[in-house]
Amino acid sequence: MARYRMVYGDDEQVVRETFEDVDVVREDGWTVLFRGDEAILRVRDEHVQTLEQLD
């Protein structure tokens, strides 16, 4: 599992978070972060401003 920094939101609210020990799955217009078998965050792709994997 990896560490990611994500900026997401819209014109009214932007969230910046760092997630540790997650897997990222992108499909059907969604970005979903999993920790183990559990989805911890689900965001529509058009609201993801940046998503970068950290070392």
Buried (B, 14 or more C-beta within 10 A) or exposed (E): EEEBEBBBBEEEEEEEEEBEEBEBEEEEEBBBBBBEEEEEBEBEEEBBEEBEEEE
